[in-house]
Amino acid sequence: MRAGMSPRPLSDKGIGQMAGKKGKKSAQDPQNRVVARHKKASRLFDFLETLEAGISLTGSEIKSIRAGRVSFKDSYAYFKGGEAYLTGVHISRYENAVYTGHEPERDRKLLLHKREIEAWRGRSQEKGLTVIPTRLYLKDGKAKVELALAKGKKIYDRREDLKRRTMERETAREIARHRK
């Protein structure tokens, strides 16, 4: 320490917490952020189980993902030859990529353990079940996709959900109005 300088004051946090961030990453951490969500999935499907998987990507694809240019319109996962693939996910072309860009809707290989692939293959072959992506996010700089084993909702199930949400909204309004 140079002459005339006072030592840095300690905060209430203590020395261990001042040294650096440790522990869980926050939702606002740029290294752990959600890039895209499958917005219609919760309306169209009931989720039974979820799983995190890595994705095999090219350089221009990861740059497009970081820019948030992803759409899940009619996407799903399928199993072929002991491997899992994600199809229907649209990752837009990266503007600054050279002529060797990527195909926006190509099938992408999912990075899973063999035991996970076999377990989910068996479960997805049950009648009425499918594997769909629910969100795409960056975790420690790597792209991850959350997969859900889902069962399609019938039209009357969707109507029931709509009625329930409407009732909850009206109840919340009435409670807020009486508090004023």
C-alpha positions as CSV (number, residue, x, y, z in Angstrom):
1,M,0.0,0.0,0.0
2,R,1.3,3.4,-0.9
3,A,1.9,6.1,1.7
4,G,-1.1,8.3,2.5
5,M,-3.7,5.7,1.3
6,S,-6.1,4.2,3.8
7,P,-7.0,0.5,3.5
8,R,-10.3,-0.3,1.8
9,P,-13.1,-0.4,4.3
10,L,-14.7,-3.8,4.9
11,S,-18.4,-4.1,4.2
12,D,-21.1,-5.9,6.2
13,K,-20.7,-8.9,3.9
14,G,-17.3,-10.0,5.4
15,I,-14.1,-10.9,3.8
16,G,-15.2,-14.2,2.2
17,Q,-17.9,-12.6,0.2
18,M,-15.9,-9.7,-1.0
19,A,-13.2,-11.9,-2.6
20,G,-15.6,-13.0,-5.4
21,K,-19.0,-14.3,-6.3
22,K,-19.5,-17.9,-5.4
23,G,-22.6,-20.0,-5.3
24,K,-25.6,-20.0,-7.5
25,K,-25.8,-17.8,-10.5
26,S,-28.7,-15.3,-10.5
27,A,-31.3,-15.1,-13.3
28,Q,-29.8,-11.8,-14.4
29,D,-26.3,-13.2,-14.8
30,P,-25.4,-12.8,-18.5
31,Q,-23.7,-16.2,-18.4
32,N,-27.0,-17.9,-17.3
33,R,-29.9,-16.4,-19.3
34,V,-33.0,-17.7,-21.0
35,V,-32.8,-17.0,-24.8
36,A,-36.1,-18.3,-26.0
37,R,-39.3,-20.0,-24.6
38,H,-41.9,-22.2,-26.2
39,K,-44.8,-20.0,-25.4
40,K,-47.6,-22.2,-26.6
41,A,-46.3,-25.4,-25.0
42,S,-47.9,-24.9,-21.6
43,R,-51.3,-24.2,-23.3
44,L,-51.1,-27.2,-25.6
45,F,-49.4,-29.8,-23.4
46,D,-49.3,-31.1,-19.9
47,F,-45.7,-31.6,-18.8
48,L,-44.9,-34.9,-17.0
49,E,-41.1,-34.6,-16.6
50,T,-38.3,-32.3,-17.7
51,L,-34.6,-32.8,-18.7
52,E,-31.7,-30.5,-19.6
53,A,-29.7,-31.4,-22.7
54,G,-26.9,-29.8,-24.6
55,I,-27.1,-29.1,-28.4
56,S,-24.5,-29.7,-31.1
57,L,-24.2,-26.3,-32.9
58,T,-22.1,-24.6,-35.5
59,G,-20.4,-21.2,-34.8
60,S,-22.9,-19.1,-36.7
61,E,-25.8,-20.9,-34.8
62,I,-24.4,-20.1,-31.4
63,K,-23.9,-16.4,-32.4
64,S,-27.6,-16.3,-33.6
65,I,-28.7,-17.9,-30.3
66,R,-26.8,-15.3,-28.3
67,A,-28.6,-12.6,-30.3
68,G,-31.9,-14.2,-29.4
69,R,-33.0,-15.2,-32.9
70,V,-34.7,-18.5,-32.1
71,S,-38.2,-19.8,-32.7
72,F,-39.8,-23.0,-31.4
73,K,-42.9,-23.0,-33.7
74,D,-43.5,-26.7,-34.4
75,S,-40.4,-28.3,-32.7
76,Y,-40.0,-31.6,-31.1
77,A,-37.4,-34.2,-30.3
78,Y,-37.1,-37.7,-31.8
79,F,-34.8,-40.7,-31.3
80,K,-33.0,-42.5,-34.1
81,G,-30.1,-45.0,-33.9
82,G,-29.3,-44.5,-30.2
83,E,-29.2,-40.7,-30.5
84,A,-31.6,-37.9,-29.9
85,Y,-32.3,-35.1,-32.4
86,L,-34.2,-31.8,-32.1
87,T,-36.2,-30.8,-35.2
88,G,-38.3,-27.8,-36.1
89,V,-36.3,-25.2,-34.1
90,H,-35.7,-22.2,-36.3
91,I,-32.3,-20.5,-35.6
92,S,-32.1,-17.5,-38.0
93,R,-29.0,-17.0,-40.1
94,Y,-26.3,-14.9,-38.5
95,E,-25.9,-11.7,-40.6
96,N,-22.1,-11.4,-40.2
97,A,-21.4,-15.1,-41.1
98,V,-19.5,-15.8,-44.2
99,Y,-20.8,-17.9,-47.0
100,T,-20.5,-21.0,-44.8
101,G,-23.6,-20.1,-42.7
102,H,-26.0,-22.7,-41.4
103,E,-29.4,-24.1,-42.5
104,P,-32.0,-22.4,-40.2
105,E,-34.2,-25.5,-39.6
106,R,-31.8,-28.4,-39.7
107,D,-32.1,-31.2,-37.3
108,R,-29.7,-30.7,-34.4
109,K,-28.1,-33.5,-32.3
110,L,-28.9,-33.4,-28.6
111,L,-26.1,-34.2,-26.1
112,L,-27.5,-36.7,-23.6
113,H,-26.2,-39.8,-21.8
114,K,-27.2,-43.1,-23.4
115,R,-29.2,-44.1,-20.3
116,E,-31.2,-40.8,-20.6
117,I,-31.8,-41.4,-24.3
118,E,-33.0,-45.0,-23.7
119,A,-35.3,-44.0,-20.8
120,W,-36.8,-41.1,-22.7
121,R,-37.2,-43.1,-25.9
122,G,-39.2,-45.7,-24.1
123,R,-41.4,-43.1,-22.3
124,S,-42.0,-41.2,-25.6
125,Q,-43.3,-44.3,-27.4
126,E,-46.2,-44.5,-25.0
127,K,-49.5,-43.5,-26.6
128,G,-50.0,-39.8,-26.6
129,L,-46.6,-38.7,-25.3
130,T,-44.1,-36.6,-27.1
131,V,-40.8,-34.8,-26.2
132,I,-40.9,-31.1,-26.8
133,P,-38.4,-28.3,-26.1
134,T,-39.8,-25.7,-23.6
135,R,-36.9,-23.2,-23.4
136,L,-33.4,-22.6,-24.7
137,Y,-30.9,-20.9,-22.5
138,L,-27.2,-20.2,-22.0
139,K,-25.5,-21.8,-19.0
140,D,-21.9,-21.0,-18.4
141,G,-21.5,-20.0,-22.0
142,K,-23.0,-23.2,-23.5
143,A,-26.4,-23.5,-25.1
144,K,-28.8,-25.8,-23.3
145,V,-32.4,-26.8,-24.1
146,E,-35.0,-27.9,-21.5
147,L,-36.9,-30.9,-22.9
148,A,-40.3,-31.9,-21.5
149,L,-42.1,-35.2,-21.8
150,A,-45.6,-34.0,-22.6
151,K,-49.1,-35.2,-23.2
152,G,-51.3,-33.1,-25.5
153,K,-54.3,-31.4,-24.0
154,K,-57.7,-31.9,-25.4
155,I,-59.8,-28.9,-26.4
156,Y,-62.0,-29.2,-23.3
157,D,-58.9,-29.2,-21.1
158,R,-57.7,-26.0,-22.7
159,R,-61.1,-24.5,-22.1
160,E,-61.0,-25.5,-18.5
161,D,-57.6,-23.8,-18.1
162,L,-58.9,-20.7,-19.7
163,K,-62.0,-20.6,-17.3
164,R,-59.7,-21.2,-14.3
165,R,-57.4,-18.4,-15.3
166,T,-60.3,-16.0,-15.9
167,M,-61.8,-16.8,-12.5
168,E,-58.4,-16.3,-10.7
169,R,-57.9,-12.9,-12.5
170,E,-61.4,-11.7,-11.6
171,T,-60.9,-12.8,-8.0
172,A,-57.6,-11.0,-7.8
173,R,-59.3,-7.8,-9.2
174,E,-62.1,-8.0,-6.6
175,I,-59.7,-8.5,-3.7
176,A,-57.6,-5.5,-5.0
177,R,-60.7,-3.4,-5.4
178,H,-61.9,-4.1,-1.8
179,R,-58.5,-3.3,-0.3
180,K,-58.6,0.3,-1.7
